[in-house]
Amino acid sequence: MRISDEIHVQARALIADRLGLDFPENRQADLERGLRQALGHSQVRAPEQYLAWLATLPDESSEWKWLASFLTVGETYFFRDRSCVGALEQQILPDLIAARRSAGILRLRSWSAGCATGPEPYSLAILLDQLLPDRPTWSLTILATDINPDALDLAQRGIYSDWALRETPPWIIDRYFHRRGKDSFELDHAIRRMVTFAPLNLAKDSFPALMTNTSAMDLIICRNVLMYFTSNVQRAVASQLHEALVTGGWLVVAPAEASTDLFHPLVPINLPGVIFYRKLRDSLLPPLPCSSPETVTTELSSPLCGTGQSGYPALDQPPIAPSVREPVSLPPDRALDLQSIRILADQGHLEEARRLCEVVLAQDRLNFDASLLLAAICQEQGEVPAAIEALRRAVYLAPNSSAAHFMLGCLLLRQGDRKGGRRSMETVVQLLHSASPDEAVFGSDGLTAGRLLETARAYMEMGR
């Protein structure tokens, strides 16, 4: 089947507009391969007719989901990139852990954005298991999102080929994996429980948002994702990732994606072989001491990355955890302003935000908005039972709230209650099936009815 130059031009423009993906001339073969795969799964086989049909479909349609899965690269493996793993294990995670221990609040929130089939967030979970001898006492959030629900389904199953473990130390395989047949391994269930998988489209969905648990992150890993977006989408996503971090939080991108202009006002930190970005407390702070860009070493003194000298500098700036070190409260005249409480939560001041939210509810137990906000805050604190309790109250107060049913379904699925979670998502679909796709959903942090509907359906597919 021949795809003409004219079809390539039309496809590039349509895909950039709808998916935010960029296919310049040097990626024409990738675009053509993806289109051929999509055409093979479609009832419309002629490229001209297929593109014309796609243009009439909403972004949330299953056909666009299929095309996105064929156009995005899903190749990944455990402990990919020694320099990145070494920096996380020896510098970034220990600093974050030390800051939280010093503050007396054992909570850490991380997000793998564009996780594909799961090796990246699972590798992070294994690192944390190694670094936290008292892990059961910690509230750990490892959110893993991707646009492709089929990839997320594979990730939840936790079964991988030996090829996906090609960079994994043998002792890690022995400790955390169980052989299943000749060439496949199943990840230990305890590590799988540490990660929460969720469908999310970085180019289209609104974040950070309490509803999707994408706020107040200490660490965001978004590697080899932005490079496939158009320049406009790259800037928009980079800005949103900045907002999703707490002060002192870290953003991890691939070396090819590192750009000071793109990630400003995040501060670039040079570590051996990698450049990470940090959200500082105050732009007037002196720059953090770091190794020069030329100081690169591939030998890491790390149990996961081999032996040798690490070369990782000690950051003179102390670990920053203002959300727990600096008590924050609202002025008396704004103490019951839910929007201000939400801003506190977005900035990572979860304890204070929760206290104020409970003050509101003590005065008005029938306040739906406060119940929904309290549920989101409890979710970010890792207190899922309390979040579910608040959501059940919210659903009782507003049984037609698709946002409340959606959040409840997410948490029930996270708890392993597939039947209850699926029932909640079915309710979301029933409530939104006749709504205008572009209609904003009340209480959903900017999600439209079309996006929330498609996301609920994606969760239902994952839960089968």
N, C-alpha and C positions, 0 to 999 in steps of 0.2 A: 504494500500500500504506500503510494507516494504522497508525501505531505509537502505542498508547494511552499515557496518563499512567502507568498501572500498569506497563507494560513499561519505560518510561523509568526508573522508580524501581528496578525489579528490575535493569535493565542497569547503572545507575550503581553499585549496591551490589556486583554481581558483578565488574564491571570494576575497581573500586577495590580489591577484595580480591585479585584475580588479577594485575592489571597495575600496580597502584599509581597509576593515572591518575584524575584528579579531573574530574568533569563537573558543575559547579554549574548552577544554573538559566540563567545567562547564556551557557552553552555547550551548551544543549540541542540547538540546531540542528547543532552539530558532532557530537554523539553520534548524532543521528538519521541524519545523512549517512553516518557511518562504519558504522552498523548496516545501512543500506540497501545499501551497497557490499559488506559482508560477506555479507549474505543473497543478493546477486546471484551470488556465487561459491560458494555452499554448496548442497548437495543438500537441505538443510532450509530451506524458504522461509518458513514461518510464524514470526513473531517469538517467540511463546510457546514453540514447540517448539525453536527455535534456542537460546534462552537455557537451556532445560532440558537440552538436549544439551551445551551448553558446560560447564555445571556438573558434568557427569560426566567431562569430559576433564581429563587432567593439564595443568599449566601448560606443559609442554614440547611439547604436541601442535601439529601444523601449523595446526590451525584457530585456535588462540589466536595463533599467529604472524601469520596472515592478518589477524585482527581488529586486532591491534596496529598493523599497517602501515596500516590504513585510519583508525585513530583518532589516529595521530601526524602532526604537521605536518612535511612534508619540504621546504618551500619554503626555499631558501637560495641564496646567490650569492657570488661571489668578492669579497673585501675588503669584506665587509658591515660597516657601522658605522664611519665615518671616525674617530671618537674612539677606538674600541677599537684599530683598526689603528695609529693614530698612537702610542698609548701603548705598544703592543707594539714597534713599530719604533724609537721614539726613547728609551724608558726601560727597559722590562722586559727585553727581549732583550739590549740592550747591557750592562745590569748583570749579567745572568747570564753572558754571554760573557766579560766582564771578570773576573768572579770565577773562572771556570774557567781562563782564561789565566794569571791570577796564581798559581793553584794548580799550573799545569803539567800539568793533566789535561784534554785537549780532548774533553769528553763533555757532552752536553746531552740531557735526556729530557723529552719533552712528550707530552701526551695530549689529543686532541679527543674528548670524551665526548658522544655524540649527534651524530655527524658527518653524518648523512643521506647525500646523494649525493657528498660529498667536497670542496666548495669551501672549507670552513673549514680543514681540515688542509693542503690544497694551497696555500692562501694563506699559511699559516704556513711551508710549505716554501719558497715563493718569497721570503718575507721573510728567512729564514735564508740562502738562497743569495745574497741581496744583502748581508747583513751579514757574511758569512764569506768573505773572499777566499781563504782557505786551507781551504775546506770539505772537500776530499777527505781532509784530515788529521784531521778530527773524527769522532768516533763520535756520530752523531745518531739519536735515536729519535723518530719521530713516529707514535705509536699513534693510530689512528682507529677508534672503535667505534660500533656502532649496533645496535638491536634488530631492524632490518629487513634481512634478507640480500639482498633484491632491490635495496634502495638501495645496499648495499655492492658488489653486483655492478656496478651502474652506475658507482659511484665508481672501481672498479678499471679500468674501460674508459677513463675519462678523456676522454670526449667530451661537450661541452657546447654548448648553444645560445647564441646571442649575447645572449639575455636573462639568462643566468647570468653574463655578463661586463659587465653594464650599469654597474657601478661600478669597472670595471678600467681603469686608465690605458692609453691606446693603445700606449705603448711597451712595457708589460708584455705585452700581447697579441702584439705583433710579435715579442718576444723568446722568449716561453715557449709560444706556441700556434701550431698549424698548421691552416690552414683546411681543412675537410673538407665540401665542398659549399657551398651558398648560405648556410645559416644555422647551421652547426655548426663547432666548433673542437675539435681534439685537443690535449690538454696534452702538453708535451714529456716524453718518456720518462724523462729524467734526474730530473725533479721527481717524477714518479709513483713512481719507485723509492725515493724518500726516505720514503714513507708506507707504513705497514703497517696494513691494514684487518682488523678482527676483529669477529665478532658478540659482543655483550655486552648484557645486560639490567641496567641500573643499579638497577632496582627489585627484582630477584630475585637476581642473581649476587653472590657474595661477592668483595669486593675491599677493600683492595689485596691482591694475591696474586702471588707470584713466578711461578706457573704461567701466569697470563694476562698477564704482563708489565705489571701495573698498579701496581707498587711504585716507590718512590724517584723520583718525578716532580719535575722542576724547575718545570714549568708545566703546569697543567690548564686547558683551555678547556671550559666547560660552560655554554653560553649558550642561553637559551630552551628549556630542558629541564626544570629543576626546577619551573617554574611550572605544569606540567601534572600534577604529582604531588599526591597527598593530603598533608596536613600531616605525618602520621606518616612517610610515605616520604621527604618532603623532609628531615626531620631526620636520618633514617637515612643517606640518601645524602650529605648535607652532612658528617656525621661521618666517613664512609668516605673521602670526597674529602680531608678534612683529614689522615687517616692516610696517604693515598697520596702526600702531598707530603713532600719532604725539608725540613729546616730551611732557611729562606731561600727556599722555593719559593712560587710565585704561583698563585692560583686566579682565573680570569676568569669572571664570570657576567654576565648581562644586567642593565641598570639596574632593570628591574621585579622582579628576583629578589634584589637586594641587601638583606640584612637582617643587622644586627649580631648579633642574638640567634641567628639560624639558623646562622651560620658561626663563632660563638665556639668555640675561642679564637683563630681567625685574626684578624688585625688589619686593619681596613678602611683602605685607602689611597686618598685622593681625588686623582684626576688629572683634567685638563680633560675634562669630559663623561662620565667613567666612574668607577666605584668598583671597585677590585680588592681582593683579600684576600691577605695574606702570612702565612706561617707563620714566626714569629720564633724565634730560638735560645733566648731566655729571656724569660718573661713579665715579668721585672723590668727589661728593657731600656726606656729612655725611648721615648716614642712617636716615630714617624718624622715629620719635618717634611713637611707637604704643603699643597697649595693648599686654600683653603676650598671647601666644596661649591658656593658661589655662583660661584666662579671657573671659568667654562666658556667654552671657545673652540672654534669649529668650523674655524678656519683653522689648518692644520698645515704646518710647514716640513718637508715630507717628500716625497721623490721619488715616493712612492706615493700621497700624499694631497693633492697640490697645493702651493701656496706660501703663505707668510705666516708669522706668528709662532706658534710652537708653544704657548708658555705652559706647557710641562711643567717642573715644579720639579726641581731636582737633589736627590736624597735624600741627606741628610747621613750617614745610617747607611751604612757601607760595604757592598758586596755580601757576602752571606753564602753560604759554600759549605763548611759544617763537614764534609761527608762527605769532602772532600779536603784541607781545611786543618787539621783537628784529628785527628791520628792516634789511632785508637781500638783498643784491644786488650782482650781478656777477661782476667780474673784467671787465674792459672795453673791453679787447680783447676777452671775451667770452659772451658778452651781448646778442649776436644774435644766440647763440648756443642752438638750440631747445632741445637737450638732457639735457643740464644743466638747462634749464627752466623747463623741466619735473621733474628733480630731486628736484628743489625748490618746485614744486607743491606737489610731493610725501611727502615732509617733512612738508607740511602744510602751506608753505609761499605762499598762494594763491594770495594775493593782488599783491605782487611783481612779481610772475610768470605771472599773467594776464597782468600787465603793460608791461613787456618785450615782451610778445607774441603780444600785440597790436603794439609795436614798430616794430616788424618784419613785421606785416601786413600793417603798414603805409608805409613801404618801398616797399612791394610786396603784393598787394591785391590778387594776384593769387597763393599765397603760400598755397597749400593744407594741408601740414603737420601742419602749424601754425594754420590754421582754425580748424583742427581737435583737436589740443591741446587746443586751446582757448575754444572750445565747452566743452571739458572735465573739464576744470578749472571752467568755468561758472556753470556747473552742480554741482561741488563740493561746489561752493559758494551759491548754492540754487537759482541761477538766471536762471531758466529754459527757459524763453522766449529768453534771450540772447544766451543761449546754442543752442536752436533750430535754431535761425538765423544763427549762425556760422556753424551749420551742414548743413543747406540748401545751404550755399555757398560752403561747402566742397563737397556735392553731385553734385552740378553744375559743380565744377572743375574736379571731378573724379566720373562720374556716375557709374562706375563699382566697386567702393570701397564698399565691403560688410561691412567693419568696420564702415564707415560713415552711411550707411543705417541702420545698427544694432543700433548704438547709437541714431539715429533719431527716430527709432521705439520705443526704450525704453522710450525716453522722451515724445513722443506723447501718449503712453499708460499711462504714469505717469500723464499726463495732462487730462486724460479721453477721449482722441481721439482714440477710439478703431478702427475705420475704417482706419484712417491714420496710426496708429501704426501697424495694421495688414498688411496694404499694404507694409510698409517698411520691415516687417519681411518676407513677401512673396518674395520681391525682393532679400533679403539675401539668401533665399532658392534657388531661380532661379540662382543666381550668383555662388553658391557653390555646387550645386547638382552633378556636374561632377568633382569637385576638389578632389584630393587625401586627405583622412581623416587626414593624418599626415602632410599635407602641412601647413606651418605657414602662417597666414593671415596678410598681411601688415597693420600696424597701429592698430593691435588688442592687443598689450601688451602680445604677446606670445601665444594667443589662436590659436589652430589649426583649419583647415577648418571643421573637423569633430565635434569638440566641439562647434564651433560657429554655425554650421548648426543645431545641436541638440538643442542648447539653443534657437535659433530663433524659432524652432518648438515648444519648450516648452512655449515660450511666446505666440505663436499663440493659443495653447491649453488654456492658462490662459485667453486669451482675448475673448474666445467664449461666 
